[in-house]
Amino acid sequence: MNSWISRLTGFLNKFLEVGVLLLAVSVLAEIIFGPDVPFFGSQVTENLITLLNSLGEQGIAALIIVFAVIFAYRKLLK
């Protein structure tokens, strides 16, 4: 059972790492090549700003979500 859980957490950590890297690459591609980058869709930074604005309107729930993301990101960097 422990090996199954460790394999699952390893898979999820790698999946999170790929997601963060893909987000970073898409933002950089949009900054360098403009808002209409063919592979990543259109206006990734605008979607991020919209997401952050909607989190700001939610109050304490948004704060909990932000702390959860920071916690997951810090564990990813270790």
Secondary structure, DSSP 4 states (H G I P E B T S, - for coil): -HHHHHHHHHHHHHHHHHHHHHHHHHHHHHHHH-SEETTTEE-HHHHHHHHHHHHHHHTHHHHHHHHHHHHHHHHHH-
